[in-house]
Amino acid sequence: MNEPVLVVMAAGMGSRYGGLKQIDPMGKNGEVIMDYSIYDALKAGFKKVIFIIKREIEADFRAVVGDRIAEVAQVSYAYQEVDDLPAGYTMPEGRTKPWGTSQAILSTRDLIDGPFAVVNADDYYGPHAFQVLYDYLSTHQDQPGCYEYCMVGYQIENTLTEHGTVARGVCAVDENGFLQSVTERTKVAKDGAGAKFTEDEGASWTHLEAGTPVSMNLWGFHPSMIREIEKRFPLFLDKALSENPLKAEFYLPTVVSELLQEKKARVKVLQSPDKWYGVTYQADKPVVQAAMAKKHTEGQYPEPLWKK
């Protein structure tokens, strides 16, 4: 079995945050959030990194992140393009944004021939997540009649911001630790020790207990996932082009959920005790900067992160 590779999804622009947050420095030596993820991933055993980006940010991305990472790991680039569509499909007039996280993964189809982990560029996951991901992907293969995937689940209270609501994939997990479903909640906020979500713009709220597992888009797959995305993309487009051609998105958790319902895959939920950090809003930035500074001071990370 080929060694696992790390796939970093960095093609999205941070609309709520107000800029290209993937390359906004969070460490005092210019480190961005994905620097810490890549550092943790390399320490866990990953050796190759595939960055998914938009071509128009390539020069900035290479200057701020990519060239530096190329000094410590094998680096490749995949490009998520809005017009990368299956044969027979054409771009709807007025569409400018790519087609979501599943299409992002599809852009790596010529670069991946073994197990791979998928992470968001703008999320800090902690070292534990990358170690359990690498270990699982290194020791599990697809089985006859069933794909063998994994994801890292976080306790919901460890993933929230003080500065507004966030979207979270709330997970149902069976007694053996396998994922049963992911339900996307688009407006989740803190609620005491736990969390709460609303589906009616705050008119009513539903409480979620502390410890509820959520997905932070930290997945482990095999090449079978890319084949499934490729097969399902036309089906998604058939509906999207007729119902919501300008904004519909082909989400990765949607494909996972379909495979679970069809009993074609099982997904082991690897629990992480770490606190997630991310910059959903501009006001989150000083919080993340302070957290990273503390981790350097406590010795979790060297100062600077990448020593010459």
C-alpha positions as CSV (number, residue, x, y, z in Angstrom):
1,M,0.0,0.0,0.0
2,N,1.3,3.5,-0.9
3,E,2.0,5.9,1.9
4,P,-0.7,8.3,2.9
5,V,-0.5,11.8,1.5
6,L,-1.9,15.1,2.8
7,V,-4.4,17.0,0.7
8,V,-4.9,20.7,1.8
9,M,-8.1,22.4,0.5
10,A,-7.0,26.0,0.0
11,A,-9.1,27.2,-3.0
12,G,-11.8,29.0,-1.0
13,M,-11.9,32.7,-0.3
14,G,-13.0,33.7,3.2
15,S,-16.0,35.8,2.5
16,R,-17.2,36.3,6.1
17,Y,-13.6,36.9,7.3
18,G,-13.0,39.4,4.6
19,G,-9.9,38.2,2.8
20,L,-7.7,35.3,1.8
21,K,-7.5,33.9,5.3
22,Q,-5.6,30.8,4.2
23,I,-2.4,32.9,3.9
24,D,-3.0,35.4,6.7
25,P,-0.1,35.1,9.2
26,M,-1.0,33.8,12.7
27,G,2.4,33.1,14.1
28,K,4.8,35.9,14.9
29,N,7.3,34.6,12.4
30,G,4.8,34.7,9.6
31,E,3.3,31.2,10.1
32,V,-0.2,30.7,8.7
33,I,-2.7,28.2,10.1
34,M,-1.8,25.5,7.6
35,D,1.9,25.7,8.5
36,Y,0.9,24.2,11.9
37,S,-1.2,21.5,10.3
38,I,1.6,20.5,7.9
39,Y,4.1,20.5,10.7
40,D,1.9,18.2,12.7
41,A,1.2,16.0,9.7
42,L,4.9,15.6,8.8
43,K,5.7,14.7,12.4
44,A,2.9,12.1,12.2
45,G,4.6,10.5,9.2
46,F,3.1,12.2,6.1
47,K,5.8,13.1,3.5
48,K,3.8,14.5,0.6
49,V,1.4,17.5,0.5
50,I,-1.0,18.3,-2.3
51,F,-2.4,21.9,-2.2
52,I,-5.7,22.5,-3.9
53,I,-5.8,26.1,-5.0
54,K,-7.2,28.5,-7.5
55,R,-4.8,29.4,-10.3
56,E,-5.3,33.1,-9.7
57,I,-3.8,32.9,-6.2
58,E,-0.9,30.6,-7.2
59,A,1.9,33.2,-7.1
60,D,0.8,34.6,-3.7
61,F,0.3,31.1,-2.3
62,R,3.7,29.8,-3.4
63,A,5.4,32.9,-2.0
64,V,3.7,32.8,1.4
65,V,3.3,29.0,1.9
66,G,4.2,26.6,-0.9
67,D,7.8,27.4,-1.5
68,R,8.5,27.1,2.2
69,I,6.8,23.8,2.6
70,A,8.6,22.5,-0.5
71,E,11.8,22.7,1.5
72,V,10.6,20.1,4.0
73,A,8.1,17.9,2.0
74,Q,7.2,16.8,-1.5
75,V,4.7,19.4,-2.8
76,S,2.2,19.1,-5.7
77,Y,-0.6,21.4,-6.8
78,A,-4.1,20.7,-8.0
79,Y,-6.3,23.5,-9.4
80,Q,-10.0,23.8,-8.6
81,E,-11.5,25.4,-11.7
82,V,-15.2,26.4,-12.0
83,D,-15.2,25.0,-15.6
84,D,-13.7,21.6,-14.7
85,L,-16.9,19.8,-15.6
86,P,-17.7,16.3,-17.0
87,A,-18.0,15.8,-20.7
88,G,-21.3,17.1,-22.1
89,Y,-21.8,19.8,-19.4
90,T,-21.3,23.5,-19.9
91,M,-20.8,26.4,-17.5
92,P,-24.0,28.2,-16.5
93,E,-23.9,31.9,-17.4
94,G,-22.9,34.0,-14.4
95,R,-21.4,31.2,-12.3
96,T,-18.0,32.3,-10.8
97,K,-17.4,30.1,-7.8
98,P,-16.2,26.5,-8.0
99,W,-18.6,23.6,-7.2
100,G,-17.7,22.8,-3.6
101,T,-15.4,20.4,-1.6
102,S,-16.2,17.3,-3.6
103,Q,-15.1,19.0,-6.8
104,A,-12.0,20.2,-5.0
105,I,-11.0,16.6,-4.2
106,L,-11.8,15.6,-7.8
107,S,-9.2,18.0,-9.0
108,T,-6.5,15.8,-7.5
109,R,-7.5,12.7,-9.6
110,D,-4.2,12.7,-11.5
111,L,-2.1,13.0,-8.4
112,I,-3.4,10.4,-6.0
113,D,-2.8,6.7,-6.2
114,G,-3.1,5.7,-2.5
115,P,-4.6,6.7,0.8
116,F,-5.0,10.4,1.5
117,A,-6.1,12.7,4.3
118,V,-8.2,15.8,3.6
119,V,-7.9,19.0,5.6
120,N,-9.1,22.6,5.4
121,A,-6.3,25.1,5.0
122,D,-7.8,27.5,7.5
123,D,-8.4,25.1,10.4
124,Y,-6.0,24.2,13.2
125,Y,-6.6,20.6,14.2
126,G,-3.9,19.7,16.7
127,P,-1.2,17.0,16.5
128,H,-3.3,14.1,17.8
129,A,-5.6,14.3,14.7
130,F,-2.8,13.8,12.2
131,Q,-1.2,11.0,14.1
132,V,-4.5,8.9,14.4
133,L,-5.3,9.7,10.7
134,Y,-1.8,8.6,9.5
135,D,-1.9,5.4,11.6
136,Y,-5.4,4.4,10.4
137,L,-4.7,5.1,6.8
138,S,-1.4,3.2,7.0
139,T,-3.1,0.1,8.4
140,H,-6.5,-0.1,6.7
141,Q,-7.4,-0.7,3.1
142,D,-10.7,-0.9,1.2
143,Q,-12.4,-4.3,1.8
144,P,-14.3,-6.3,-0.8
145,G,-17.7,-4.7,-1.1
146,C,-17.0,-1.9,1.4
147,Y,-14.7,1.1,1.3
148,E,-12.7,1.7,4.5
149,Y,-12.6,5.4,5.3
150,C,-12.1,7.5,8.5
151,M,-12.7,10.9,9.9
152,V,-11.5,12.8,13.0
153,G,-14.4,13.9,15.3
154,Y,-14.2,16.8,17.6
155,Q,-16.2,17.6,20.7
156,I,-18.5,20.4,19.7
157,E,-17.6,22.7,22.6
158,N,-14.0,22.6,21.4
159,T,-14.9,24.0,17.9
160,L,-16.9,27.2,18.6
161,T,-16.1,30.9,18.3
162,E,-17.1,33.7,20.6
163,H,-17.9,35.9,17.7
164,G,-21.0,34.5,16.0
165,T,-22.5,31.3,14.7
166,V,-20.7,28.6,12.7
167,A,-21.6,25.7,10.5
168,R,-20.9,22.3,11.9
169,G,-21.5,18.7,10.7
170,V,-23.1,17.0,13.7
171,C,-22.3,13.3,13.8
172,A,-24.2,10.2,14.9
173,V,-21.8,7.4,15.8
174,D,-22.7,3.8,16.5
175,E,-21.5,1.7,19.5
176,N,-18.4,0.5,17.5
177,G,-17.3,4.0,16.6
178,F,-18.5,4.1,13.0
179,L,-20.2,7.1,11.5
180,Q,-23.9,6.7,11.0
181,S,-24.7,10.1,9.6
182,V,-23.6,13.8,9.4
183,T,-26.2,16.4,9.7
184,E,-25.2,19.9,8.6
185,R,-26.2,22.6,11.1
186,T,-25.5,26.0,9.6
187,K,-26.0,28.2,12.6
188,V,-24.4,26.8,15.8
189,A,-23.4,28.8,18.8
190,K,-22.2,28.3,22.4
191,D,-24.7,27.3,25.0
192,G,-23.2,26.9,28.5
193,A,-20.9,23.9,28.4
194,G,-22.4,22.7,25.2
195,A,-23.9,24.2,22.1
196,K,-27.1,25.1,20.4
197,F,-28.4,25.5,16.8
198,T,-31.2,27.3,15.1
199,E,-33.1,26.5,11.9
200,D,-35.4,29.6,12.0
201,E,-32.9,32.5,12.3
202,G,-32.9,32.4,16.1
203,A,-36.6,32.2,16.8
204,S,-36.0,28.9,18.5
205,W,-32.8,26.9,19.5
206,T,-32.0,23.3,20.0
207,H,-29.4,22.3,22.6
208,L,-26.5,20.0,21.9
209,E,-24.8,18.3,24.8
210,A,-21.1,18.8,25.5
211,G,-19.1,16.0,23.9
212,T,-21.3,15.8,20.8
213,P,-19.0,14.8,18.0
214,V,-18.8,17.0,15.0
215,S,-16.9,16.8,11.7
216,M,-14.4,19.5,10.9
217,N,-13.7,18.2,7.3
218,L,-10.8,16.1,8.5
219,W,-11.2,12.9,6.5
220,G,-9.2,9.8,5.5
221,F,-10.0,8.2,2.1
222,H,-8.7,5.8,-0.5
223,P,-8.7,6.5,-4.3
224,S,-12.1,4.8,-4.4
225,M,-13.5,8.1,-3.1
226,I,-12.3,10.0,-6.1
227,R,-13.9,7.5,-8.4
228,E,-17.2,7.8,-6.5
229,I,-17.1,11.6,-6.7
230,E,-16.4,11.4,-10.4
231,K,-19.4,9.1,-10.9
232,R,-21.7,11.3,-8.8
233,F,-20.7,14.7,-10.2
234,P,-23.0,14.5,-13.3
235,L,-25.9,13.5,-11.1
236,F,-25.3,16.5,-8.8
237,L,-25.0,18.8,-11.8
238,D,-28.3,17.6,-13.4
239,K,-30.1,18.8,-10.3
240,A,-28.0,21.9,-9.6
241,L,-28.1,23.3,-13.1
242,S,-31.9,23.2,-13.0
243,E,-32.5,24.3,-9.4
244,N,-29.6,26.5,-8.3
245,P,-27.0,26.9,-11.1
246,L,-25.1,29.9,-9.6
247,K,-24.7,28.8,-6.0
248,A,-25.2,25.0,-5.6
249,E,-22.2,23.2,-4.1
250,F,-21.1,19.5,-4.3
251,Y,-20.2,18.9,-0.6
252,L,-17.8,16.1,0.5
253,P,-20.0,15.1,3.4
254,T,-22.9,14.6,1.0
255,V,-21.0,12.0,-0.9
256,V,-20.0,10.3,2.3
257,S,-23.6,10.2,3.5
258,E,-24.7,8.7,0.2
259,L,-22.1,6.0,0.5
260,L,-23.1,5.2,4.0
261,Q,-26.8,5.0,3.0
262,E,-25.9,2.7,0.2
263,K,-23.8,0.6,2.5
264,K,-20.8,0.9,0.1
265,A,-18.5,2.4,2.8
266,R,-17.9,2.6,6.5
267,V,-16.2,5.5,8.2
268,K,-14.4,5.1,11.5
269,V,-14.7,8.1,13.8
270,L,-11.3,8.8,15.4
271,Q,-11.9,11.0,18.4
272,S,-9.7,14.0,19.1
273,P,-9.4,15.7,22.5
274,D,-7.7,18.8,21.0
275,K,-9.2,22.2,20.7
276,W,-9.9,23.3,17.2
277,Y,-9.0,26.8,16.2
278,G,-10.1,28.7,13.1
279,V,-10.7,32.2,11.7
280,T,-14.4,32.4,10.7
281,Y,-14.6,36.1,11.6
282,Q,-11.9,38.8,11.7
283,A,-12.4,39.0,15.5
284,D,-11.2,35.4,15.7
285,K,-7.7,36.3,14.5
286,P,-6.2,37.6,17.8
287,V,-7.6,34.6,19.6
288,V,-5.8,32.2,17.2
289,Q,-2.6,34.3,17.3
290,A,-2.6,34.1,21.2
291,A,-3.2,30.4,21.1
292,M,-0.4,29.7,18.7
293,A,2.0,32.0,20.7
294,K,1.2,30.0,23.8
295,K,1.9,26.7,22.1
296,H,5.3,28.0,21.0
297,T,6.0,29.3,24.6
298,E,5.0,25.9,26.1
299,G,7.3,24.1,23.7
300,Q,4.7,22.3,21.5
301,Y,6.2,24.1,18.5
302,P,9.7,25.4,17.9
303,E,10.4,29.1,17.5
304,P,10.3,29.7,14.5
305,L,8.2,26.8,13.3
306,W,10.4,26.1,10.3
307,K,14.1,26.5,11.2
308,K,16.5,27.1,8.4
